[in-house]
Each structure stands twice: as C-alpha cells, then as structure tokens.
Amino acid sequence: MRVKKSIMGVILGGVAAVALIAGMIIVGTTGSARAEDPATFFAAAKDPAQAGEREFGVPASVAMAQAALESGWGESSLTKEGNAYFGIKCGTDNGPISNRCIEKVTQECDPQGNCWDEVALFRGYASAVDSFRDHGHFLRNRPRYAAAFDHTGNPDQFIREVHKAGYATDPAYSDKIISMMQKYDLYQYNVGGGTPSKPTIKEGSKGDAVSEAQQLLNAKGSYGLTVDGVFGARTKAAVIDFQTKNGLTADGIVGPQTWAKLLA
C-alpha cells in the first residue's frame, strides 16, 4: 500500500507549510523568510489560542507555536485567503467549524521520493478564531491523539504525544515546537497554567536540573546532599529511597513521575 505525503506547494515568502491527509499532518520547511515579527504574530494568536484551549483543552502555547510554524508566521497563501493557520485538507466530513474549501496546489510524493503536483482542497474559515477552534476540535475528536490530553498541564509532553501519534512526519517536529515555546516563553499564555516538563536526569547527569532535584530531595527527606549539580552515587541512593517511600519505581532515575512527587 502506497503512503502519500502532502506539503502545500503555494507558499508566500518561502516558509513552513502543512497539509492533512487521512488524519495526518505533514510539515515541510522551505526557508525562513517572514514578513511578520514574532511579537506581532503571537500578540494576534494569543486570544484565538486561549479560546481554543478553553473549549478543547489544547495548551495555548502548543497551538501558538504550531500556528507559527505551519502558517509560515501567517504568511502562507492559505492563511491569507482562508484564515487557516493549520493546513487541514477538506474531505467527506469537514466538521462543524470550517465554512469552505480552498483550492491549492500541493506536492504529492511516494516512498521512493517521486513527487508530482496536484490540486487539493483545504479547509477555510470565517476567522482566525475558527481556525484555532478547528485545530482543537481535530485533535480532541480523534482517538489517536487521546494520550496527549493526559498531559494538558505539560505542553512539552502534550506535543510529544501528538507527534508520536502521527501528526507530523518530520522527526524533529515536536522538538521544533518545544524550542519555539521556550524561545518565546509561550507557556505564559496557557489558560491552565501548563509549564514545560523537567528533563529526565540520572547518575552522571550534571547541571541546574540536578541541583534542583538535590534541593528538593533535601527538603522532602533530609538527605543531606551537597547541592553541586552533579548526579553521583549519593544522589542516586537518595532518589531510590525517595521513590521507594512514595510508591514509585525505584530505579534511581528522576523522570516525570518522580519530578511530580518532588514538586508536589
């Protein structure tokens, strides 16, 4: 069975683009030029993203970063003509929010890399708010993305789960979204107060995250660790003891569940 990949072929300014086929979003980047600066873009995207979060639960920071990447900072022709910030193809059921289909040229490719141009229809909207709502509706109402909604308070993990479920073929897609959320501090716009995830640390790790874990361990269990940012044998032993006392897997690795207990 041949699997097709779709990337919008009509782009203004040579920027990122997306297309949806069979429930999957494919992202491609053809350059970095943009006419609208990030501050202006995010100021305009904030209210629609927050409205979408309130209705469907997608963290506003995630939606804002995806919109910037997928619409080419609002400069794609699909965005300009159809208020579409997420390139979702029209199909037999376009949901309750899209109000029209817009014809665009796309590039279809087979697994061997053979590509050809086709004309396809993409969802258009009455407003940017509706585009963000449809993005939220799309993710919320497809079972493949259900796991992401277990992490609405952790935007980094949310987008990792969305990516893992097949949202984008670009292997670096979630890393790009997380990098954008961090660079522009988009977490501040989350209605639910979602914050970035803590890094997983273990014996041999070094840095600020280790220092924070050592401080928290001392506060929670009086382990008497030297807060030096070096994850050594004593820190590992303290982590194992803490995990055992809190009903966690006692592996000496500070991952999401251990961080949650430390920060509780």
ZADO-1210 file (C-alpha; in nm, 4 decimals, padded with zeros to 6 digits):
<atoms>
<atom x="00.0000" y="00.0000" z="00.0000" code="MET" pos="1"/>
<atom x="00.1454" y="00.3325" z="-00.1023" code="ARG" pos="2"/>
<atom x="00.1609" y="00.6062" z="00.1611" code="VAL" pos="3"/>
<atom x="00.1479" y="00.9619" z="00.0316" code="LYS" pos="4"/>
<atom x="00.2955" y="01.2700" z="00.1922" code="LYS" pos="5"/>
<atom x="00.1446" y="01.6121" z="00.1229" code="SER" pos="6"/>
<atom x="00.3116" y="01.9516" z="00.1511" code="ILE" pos="7"/>
<atom x="00.1472" y="02.2735" z="00.0423" code="MET" pos="8"/>
<atom x="00.3043" y="02.3977" z="-00.2754" code="GLY" pos="9"/>
<atom x="00.1731" y="02.7537" z="-00.2767" code="VAL" pos="10"/>
<atom x="00.3677" y="02.9451" z="-00.0093" code="ILE" pos="11"/>
<atom x="00.4404" y="03.3147" z="00.0222" code="LEU" pos="12"/>
<atom x="00.7849" y="03.4076" z="00.1469" code="GLY" pos="13"/>
<atom x="00.9185" y="03.0504" z="00.1281" code="GLY" pos="14"/>
<atom x="00.8138" y="02.9467" z="00.4773" code="VAL" pos="15"/>
<atom x="00.6818" y="02.6402" z="00.6604" code="ALA" pos="16"/>
<atom x="00.3695" y="02.4653" z="00.5324" code="ALA" pos="17"/>
<atom x="00.1486" y="02.1714" z="00.6204" code="VAL" pos="18"/>
<atom x="-00.1172" y="01.9504" z="00.4688" code="ALA" pos="19"/>
<atom x="-00.3508" y="01.6921" z="00.6159" code="LEU" pos="20"/>
<atom x="-00.4233" y="01.3546" z="00.4590" code="ILE" pos="21"/>
<atom x="-00.6013" y="01.0632" z="00.6254" code="ALA" pos="22"/>
<atom x="-00.5747" y="01.2278" z="00.9658" code="GLY" pos="23"/>
<atom x="-00.2026" y="01.3032" z="00.9477" code="MET" pos="24"/>
<atom x="-00.0356" y="01.6415" z="00.9244" code="ILE" pos="25"/>
<atom x="00.2842" y="01.6642" z="00.7232" code="ILE" pos="26"/>
<atom x="00.5132" y="01.9587" z="00.7811" code="VAL" pos="27"/>
<atom x="00.7771" y="02.0867" z="00.5464" code="GLY" pos="28"/>
<atom x="01.0057" y="02.3892" z="00.5625" code="THR" pos="29"/>
<atom x="01.1323" y="02.5636" z="00.2527" code="THR" pos="30"/>
<atom x="01.3009" y="02.8609" z="00.4121" code="GLY" pos="31"/>
<atom x="01.2918" y="03.1088" z="00.6973" code="SER" pos="32"/>
<atom x="01.1843" y="03.4426" z="00.5478" code="ALA" pos="33"/>
<atom x="00.8911" y="03.6131" z="00.7121" code="ARG" pos="34"/>
<atom x="00.7189" y="03.9487" z="00.6923" code="ALA" pos="35"/>
<atom x="00.5609" y="03.9495" z="01.0391" code="GLU" pos="36"/>
<atom x="00.7786" y="03.9605" z="01.3502" code="ASP" pos="37"/>
<atom x="00.7158" y="03.7003" z="01.6249" code="PRO" pos="38"/>
<atom x="00.5877" y="03.9508" z="01.8808" code="ALA" pos="39"/>
<atom x="00.3207" y="04.0762" z="01.6415" code="THR" pos="40"/>
<atom x="00.2239" y="03.7251" z="01.5371" code="PHE" pos="41"/>
<atom x="00.1909" y="03.5928" z="01.8922" code="PHE" pos="42"/>
<atom x="00.0017" y="03.9008" z="02.0097" code="ALA" pos="43"/>
<atom x="-00.2595" y="03.8261" z="01.7445" code="ALA" pos="44"/>
<atom x="-00.2584" y="03.4492" z="01.8060" code="ALA" pos="45"/>
<atom x="-00.2920" y="03.4670" z="02.1846" code="LYS" pos="46"/>
<atom x="-00.6681" y="03.5206" z="02.2116" code="ASP" pos="47"/>
<atom x="-00.7677" y="03.2577" z="01.9495" code="PRO" pos="48"/>
<atom x="-00.5287" y="03.0051" z="02.1060" code="ALA" pos="49"/>
<atom x="-00.6634" y="03.0686" z="02.4562" code="GLN" pos="50"/>
<atom x="-01.0213" y="03.0406" z="02.3322" code="ALA" pos="51"/>
<atom x="-00.9311" y="02.7084" z="02.1717" code="GLY" pos="52"/>
<atom x="-00.7724" y="02.5863" z="02.4954" code="GLU" pos="53"/>
<atom x="-01.0827" y="02.6729" z="02.6958" code="ARG" pos="54"/>
<atom x="-01.3053" y="02.4846" z="02.4537" code="GLU" pos="55"/>
<atom x="-01.0949" y="02.1806" z="02.3637" code="PHE" pos="56"/>
<atom x="-00.8010" y="02.1635" z="02.6043" code="GLY" pos="57"/>
<atom x="-00.5076" y="02.2110" z="02.3672" code="VAL" pos="58"/>
<atom x="-00.2493" y="02.4233" z="02.5558" code="PRO" pos="59"/>
<atom x="-00.2393" y="02.7719" z="02.4054" code="ALA" pos="60"/>
<atom x="00.1417" y="02.7602" z="02.3914" code="SER" pos="61"/>
<atom x="00.1281" y="02.4499" z="02.1721" code="VAL" pos="62"/>
<atom x="-00.1337" y="02.5924" z="01.9372" code="ALA" pos="63"/>
<atom x="00.0539" y="02.9239" z="01.9046" code="MET" pos="64"/>
<atom x="00.3826" y="02.7549" z="01.8199" code="ALA" pos="65"/>
<atom x="00.2184" y="02.5158" z="01.5742" code="GLN" pos="66"/>
<atom x="00.0358" y="02.8031" z="01.4070" code="ALA" pos="67"/>
<atom x="00.3591" y="02.9997" z="01.3638" code="ALA" pos="68"/>
<atom x="00.5392" y="02.7021" z="01.2125" code="LEU" pos="69"/>
<atom x="00.2544" y="02.5738" z="00.9978" code="GLU" pos="70"/>
<atom x="00.1314" y="02.9066" z="00.8603" code="SER" pos="71"/>
<atom x="00.4768" y="03.0492" z="00.7974" code="GLY" pos="72"/>
<atom x="00.4196" y="03.3209" z="01.0582" code="TRP" pos="73"/>
<atom x="00.0833" y="03.3966" z="00.8986" code="GLY" pos="74"/>
<atom x="00.2290" y="03.4479" z="00.5517" code="GLU" pos="75"/>
<atom x="00.1124" y="03.1338" z="00.3703" code="SER" pos="76"/>
<atom x="-00.1412" y="03.1986" z="00.0983" code="SER" pos="77"/>
<atom x="-00.3810" y="02.9580" z="00.2678" code="LEU" pos="78"/>
<atom x="-00.3680" y="03.1708" z="00.5816" code="THR" pos="79"/>
<atom x="-00.4174" y="03.4942" z="00.3905" code="LYS" pos="80"/>
<atom x="-00.7043" y="03.3648" z="00.1792" code="GLU" pos="81"/>
<atom x="-00.8744" y="03.1281" z="00.4202" code="GLY" pos="82"/>
<atom x="-00.7818" y="03.2371" z="00.7737" code="ASN" pos="83"/>
<atom x="-00.6246" y="02.8899" z="00.8039" code="ALA" pos="84"/>
<atom x="-00.3315" y="02.8590" z="01.0424" code="TYR" pos="85"/>
<atom x="-00.3231" y="02.4775" z="01.0261" code="PHE" pos="86"/>
<atom x="-00.3274" y="02.3172" z="00.6815" code="GLY" pos="87"/>
<atom x="-00.6121" y="02.0688" z="00.7140" code="ILE" pos="88"/>
<atom x="-00.7429" y="01.9143" z="00.3939" code="LYS" pos="89"/>
<atom x="-01.1091" y="01.9071" z="00.3083" code="CYS" pos="90"/>
<atom x="-01.2684" y="01.5643" z="00.2967" code="GLY" pos="91"/>
<atom x="-01.6075" y="01.3993" z="00.3123" code="THR" pos="92"/>
<atom x="-01.6598" y="01.5353" z="00.6657" code="ASP" pos="93"/>
<atom x="-01.5095" y="01.8768" z="00.7359" code="ASN" pos="94"/>
<atom x="-01.6537" y="01.9120" z="01.0835" code="GLY" pos="95"/>
<atom x="-01.8755" y="02.1835" z="01.2261" code="PRO" pos="96"/>
<atom x="-01.6335" y="02.4774" z="01.2081" code="ILE" pos="97"/>
<atom x="-01.4830" y="02.5089" z="00.8596" code="SER" pos="98"/>
<atom x="-01.7076" y="02.7110" z="00.6277" code="ASN" pos="99"/>
<atom x="-01.5493" y="02.6447" z="00.2886" code="ARG" pos="100"/>
<atom x="-01.2805" y="02.4629" z="00.0940" code="CYS" pos="101"/>
<atom x="-00.9956" y="02.6443" z="-00.0790" code="ILE" pos="102"/>
<atom x="-00.8183" y="02.5049" z="-00.3827" code="GLU" pos="103"/>
<atom x="-00.4395" y="02.4946" z="-00.3628" code="LYS" pos="104"/>
<atom x="-00.1568" y="02.3224" z="-00.5452" code="VAL" pos="105"/>
<atom x="00.0129" y="02.0553" z="-00.3348" code="THR" pos="106"/>
<atom x="00.3047" y="01.8234" z="-00.3955" code="GLN" pos="107"/>
<atom x="00.2380" y="01.4515" z="-00.3562" code="GLU" pos="108"/>
<atom x="00.5314" y="01.2116" z="-00.3099" code="CYS" pos="109"/>
<atom x="00.5633" y="00.8351" z="-00.2923" code="ASP" pos="110"/>
<atom x="00.8018" y="00.6494" z="-00.0571" code="PRO" pos="111"/>
<atom x="01.0642" y="00.6384" z="-00.3303" code="GLN" pos="112"/>
<atom x="01.0784" y="01.0159" z="-00.3422" code="GLY" pos="113"/>
<atom x="00.8935" y="01.0565" z="-00.6722" code="ASN" pos="114"/>
<atom x="00.6827" y="01.3723" z="-00.6487" code="CYS" pos="115"/>
<atom x="00.4161" y="01.5388" z="-00.8575" code="TRP" pos="116"/>
<atom x="00.1867" y="01.8409" z="-00.8309" code="ASP" pos="117"/>
<atom x="-00.1817" y="01.8027" z="-00.7588" code="GLU" pos="118"/>
<atom x="-00.4678" y="02.0385" z="-00.6874" code="VAL" pos="119"/>
<atom x="-00.6266" y="01.9779" z="-00.3458" code="ALA" pos="120"/>
<atom x="-00.8888" y="02.1393" z="-00.1271" code="LEU" pos="121"/>
<atom x="-00.8080" y="02.2776" z="00.2159" code="PHE" pos="122"/>
<atom x="-01.0382" y="02.3901" z="00.4940" code="ARG" pos="123"/>
<atom x="-01.1042" y="02.7625" z="00.5132" code="GLY" pos="124"/>
<atom x="-01.2603" y="02.9617" z="00.7963" code="TYR" pos="125"/>
<atom x="-01.4577" y="03.2736" z="00.8701" code="ALA" pos="126"/>
<atom x="-01.1916" y="03.3885" z="01.1165" code="SER" pos="127"/>
<atom x="-00.8622" y="03.3007" z="01.2798" code="ALA" pos="128"/>
<atom x="-01.0577" y="03.2049" z="01.5915" code="VAL" pos="129"/>
<atom x="-01.2395" y="02.9381" z="01.3929" code="ASP" pos="130"/>
<atom x="-00.9107" y="02.8029" z="01.2559" code="SER" pos="131"/>
<atom x="-00.7759" y="02.7588" z="01.6088" code="PHE" pos="132"/>
<atom x="-01.1052" y="02.6045" z="01.7194" code="ARG" pos="133"/>
<atom x="-01.0958" y="02.3560" z="01.4340" code="ASP" pos="134"/>
<atom x="-00.7395" y="02.2612" z="01.5239" code="HIS" pos="135"/>
<atom x="-00.8529" y="02.1901" z="01.8802" code="GLY" pos="136"/>
<atom x="-01.1625" y="02.0052" z="01.7603" code="HIS" pos="137"/>
<atom x="-00.9474" y="01.7977" z="01.5225" code="PHE" pos="138"/>
<atom x="-00.7098" y="01.6832" z="01.7982" code="LEU" pos="139"/>
<atom x="-00.9757" y="01.6343" z="02.0657" code="ARG" pos="140"/>
<atom x="-01.2041" y="01.4221" z="01.8489" code="ASN" pos="141"/>
<atom x="-00.9516" y="01.1757" z="01.7075" code="ARG" pos="142"/>
<atom x="-00.8751" y="00.8771" z="01.9329" code="PRO" pos="143"/>
<atom x="-00.5175" y="00.8597" z="01.8087" code="ARG" pos="144"/>
<atom x="-00.4401" y="01.1815" z="01.9988" code="TYR" pos="145"/>
<atom x="-00.6205" y="01.0869" z="02.3209" code="ALA" pos="146"/>
<atom x="-00.2953" y="01.0227" z="02.5113" code="ALA" pos="147"/>
<atom x="-00.1894" y="01.3850" z="02.4615" code="ALA" pos="148"/>
<atom x="-00.4842" y="01.5052" z="02.6670" code="PHE" pos="149"/>
<atom x="-00.3420" y="01.3269" z="02.9698" code="ASP" pos="150"/>
<atom x="-00.0709" y="01.5967" z="02.9598" code="HIS" pos="151"/>
<atom x="-00.2601" y="01.9235" z="02.9161" code="THR" pos="152"/>
<atom x="-00.0662" y="02.0630" z="03.2121" code="GLY" pos="153"/>
<atom x="00.2647" y="01.9752" z="03.0447" code="ASN" pos="154"/>
<atom x="00.2785" y="02.1361" z="02.6997" code="PRO" pos="155"/>
<atom x="00.6122" y="01.9761" z="02.6076" code="ASP" pos="156"/>
<atom x="00.4803" y="01.6257" z="02.6687" code="GLN" pos="157"/>
<atom x="00.1483" y="01.7157" z="02.5053" code="PHE" pos="158"/>
<atom x="00.3141" y="01.7939" z="02.1723" code="ILE" pos="159"/>
<atom x="00.5425" y="01.4905" z="02.2013" code="ARG" pos="160"/>
<atom x="00.2352" y="01.2681" z="02.2340" code="GLU" pos="161"/>
<atom x="00.0649" y="01.4407" z="01.9397" code="VAL" pos="162"/>
<atom x="00.3773" y="01.3938" z="01.7292" code="HIS" pos="163"/>
<atom x="00.4156" y="01.0311" z="01.8393" code="LYS" pos="164"/>
<atom x="00.0567" y="00.9634" z="01.7287" code="ALA" pos="165"/>
<atom x="00.1471" y="01.0573" z="01.3723" code="GLY" pos="166"/>
<atom x="00.0672" y="01.4272" z="01.3485" code="TYR" pos="167"/>
<atom x="00.3812" y="01.5086" z="01.1508" code="ALA" pos="168"/>
<atom x="00.6344" y="01.3089" z="00.9514" code="THR" pos="169"/>
<atom x="00.9215" y="01.5444" z="01.0326" code="ASP" pos="170"/>
<atom x="01.1165" y="01.3563" z="01.3042" code="PRO" pos="171"/>
<atom x="01.2161" y="01.6888" z="01.4623" code="ALA" pos="172"/>
<atom x="00.8629" y="01.8340" z="01.4621" code="TYR" pos="173"/>
<atom x="00.7965" y="01.8240" z="01.8384" code="SER" pos="174"/>
<atom x="01.1488" y="01.9482" z="01.9112" code="ASP" pos="175"/>
<atom x="01.0825" y="02.2493" z="01.6857" code="LYS" pos="176"/>
<atom x="00.7566" y="02.3267" z="01.8637" code="ILE" pos="177"/>
<atom x="00.9150" y="02.2925" z="02.2088" code="ILE" pos="178"/>
<atom x="01.2095" y="02.5094" z="02.1021" code="SER" pos="179"/>
<atom x="00.9687" y="02.7799" z="01.9868" code="MET" pos="180"/>
<atom x="00.7665" y="02.7617" z="02.3087" code="MET" pos="181"/>
<atom x="01.0860" y="02.8021" z="02.5086" code="GLN" pos="182"/>
<atom x="01.2405" y="03.0748" z="02.2931" code="LYS" pos="183"/>
<atom x="00.9327" y="03.2983" z="02.3053" code="TYR" pos="184"/>
<atom x="00.8112" y="03.1892" z="02.6526" code="ASP" pos="185"/>
<atom x="00.4737" y="03.0888" z="02.5151" code="LEU" pos="186"/>
<atom x="00.3943" y="02.8931" z="02.8317" code="TYR" pos="187"/>
<atom x="00.2841" y="03.2188" z="02.9941" code="GLN" pos="188"/>
<atom x="-00.0252" y="03.2194" z="02.7725" code="TYR" pos="189"/>
<atom x="-00.1619" y="02.8821" z="02.8827" code="ASN" pos="190"/>
<atom x="-00.5029" y="02.9199" z="03.0409" code="VAL" pos="191"/>
<atom x="-00.4435" y="02.6120" z="03.2550" code="GLY" pos="192"/>
<atom x="-00.1006" y="02.7272" z="03.3663" code="GLY" pos="193"/>
<atom x="00.0882" y="02.4471" z="03.1902" code="GLY" pos="194"/>
<atom x="00.4646" y="02.4624" z="03.2278" code="THR" pos="195"/>
<atom x="00.7474" y="02.2899" z="03.0418" code="PRO" pos="196"/>
<atom x="00.8487" y="01.9441" z="03.1515" code="SER" pos="197"/>
<atom x="01.1568" y="01.8794" z="03.3595" code="LYS" pos="198"/>
<atom x="01.4397" y="01.6873" z="03.1930" code="PRO" pos="199"/>
<atom x="01.4969" y="01.3260" z="03.2893" code="THR" pos="200"/>
<atom x="01.8166" y="01.3031" z="03.4930" code="ILE" pos="201"/>
<atom x="02.0161" y="01.0097" z="03.6249" code="LYS" pos="202"/>
<atom x="02.3591" y="00.9130" z="03.7558" code="GLU" pos="203"/>
<atom x="02.6176" y="01.1026" z="03.5534" code="GLY" pos="204"/>
<atom x="02.3872" y="01.3978" z="03.4761" code="SER" pos="205"/>
<atom x="02.5047" y="01.7489" z="03.5590" code="LYS" pos="206"/>
<atom x="02.3510" y="02.0955" z="03.5670" code="GLY" pos="207"/>
<atom x="02.0754" y="02.3096" z="03.7133" code="ASP" pos="208"/>
<atom x="01.8124" y="02.0351" z="03.6983" code="ALA" pos="209"/>
<atom x="02.0328" y="01.8127" z="03.9166" code="VAL" pos="210"/>
<atom x="02.0829" y="02.0971" z="04.1648" code="SER" pos="211"/>
<atom x="01.7062" y="02.1498" z="04.1809" code="GLU" pos="212"/>
<atom x="01.6458" y="01.7793" z="04.2394" code="ALA" pos="213"/>
<atom x="01.9088" y="01.7728" z="04.5151" code="GLN" pos="214"/>
<atom x="01.7464" y="02.0722" z="04.6858" code="GLN" pos="215"/>
<atom x="01.4026" y="01.9110" z="04.6656" code="LEU" pos="216"/>
<atom x="01.5322" y="01.5787" z="04.7966" code="LEU" pos="217"/>
<atom x="01.6910" y="01.7533" z="05.0937" code="ASN" pos="218"/>
<atom x="01.3672" y="01.9383" z="05.1624" code="ALA" pos="219"/>
<atom x="01.1485" y="01.6288" z="05.1269" code="LYS" pos="220"/>
<atom x="01.3665" y="01.3746" z="05.3015" code="GLY" pos="221"/>
<atom x="01.6552" y="01.5476" z="05.4786" code="SER" pos="222"/>
<atom x="01.9090" y="01.3509" z="05.2775" code="TYR" pos="223"/>
<atom x="02.1909" y="01.5961" z="05.3435" code="GLY" pos="224"/>
<atom x="02.3022" y="01.6068" z="04.9814" code="LEU" pos="225"/>
<atom x="02.5591" y="01.8591" z="04.8660" code="THR" pos="226"/>
<atom x="02.3800" y="02.0758" z="04.6094" code="VAL" pos="227"/>
<atom x="02.6534" y="02.0731" z="04.3478" code="ASP" pos="228"/>
<atom x="02.4614" y="01.9874" z="04.0301" code="GLY" pos="229"/>
<atom x="02.6403" y="01.6522" z="03.9960" code="VAL" pos="230"/>
<atom x="02.4252" y="01.3356" z="03.9965" code="PHE" pos="231"/>
<atom x="02.6532" y="01.0929" z="04.1796" code="GLY" pos="232"/>
<atom x="02.6100" y="00.7761" z="04.3850" code="ALA" pos="233"/>
<atom x="02.4745" y="00.9576" z="04.6938" code="ARG" pos="234"/>
<atom x="02.2142" y="01.1418" z="04.4889" code="THR" pos="235"/>
<atom x="02.1096" y="00.8172" z="04.3207" code="LYS" pos="236"/>
<atom x="02.0731" y="00.6452" z="04.6597" code="ALA" pos="237"/>
<atom x="01.8581" y="00.9344" z="04.7829" code="ALA" pos="238"/>
<atom x="01.6399" y="00.9156" z="04.4725" code="VAL" pos="239"/>
<atom x="01.5906" y="00.5411" z="04.5161" code="ILE" pos="240"/>
<atom x="01.4938" y="00.5892" z="04.8804" code="ASP" pos="241"/>
<atom x="01.2537" y="00.8694" z="04.7920" code="PHE" pos="242"/>
<atom x="01.0967" y="00.6626" z="04.5127" code="GLN" pos="243"/>
<atom x="01.0539" y="00.3624" z="04.7425" code="THR" pos="244"/>
<atom x="00.8830" y="00.5704" z="05.0113" code="LYS" pos="245"/>
<atom x="00.6474" y="00.7258" z="04.7536" code="ASN" pos="246"/>
<atom x="00.5414" y="00.4084" z="04.5754" code="GLY" pos="247"/>
<atom x="00.7393" y="00.4811" z="04.2589" code="LEU" pos="248"/>
<atom x="00.9608" y="00.2539" z="04.0528" code="THR" pos="249"/>
<atom x="01.2878" y="00.2632" z="04.2456" code="ALA" pos="250"/>
<atom x="01.5275" y="00.2956" z="03.9531" code="ASP" pos="251"/>
<atom x="01.7238" y="00.5997" z="04.0682" code="GLY" pos="252"/>
<atom x="01.6153" y="00.7993" z="03.7627" code="ILE" pos="253"/>
<atom x="01.4322" y="01.1290" z="03.8063" code="VAL" pos="254"/>
<atom x="01.1674" y="01.1235" z="03.5333" code="GLY" pos="255"/>
<atom x="00.8202" y="01.2817" z="03.5062" code="PRO" pos="256"/>
<atom x="00.6608" y="01.0858" z="03.7922" code="GLN" pos="257"/>
<atom x="00.9486" y="01.1426" z="04.0336" code="THR" pos="258"/>
<atom x="00.9609" y="01.5118" z="03.9439" code="TRP" pos="259"/>
<atom x="00.5874" y="01.5357" z="04.0106" code="ALA" pos="260"/>
<atom x="00.6322" y="01.3893" z="04.3594" code="LYS" pos="261"/>
<atom x="00.9313" y="01.6101" z="04.4333" code="LEU" pos="262"/>
<atom x="00.7430" y="01.9207" z="04.3244" code="LEU" pos="263"/>
<atom x="00.4163" y="01.8304" z="04.4980" code="ALA" pos="264"/>
</atoms>
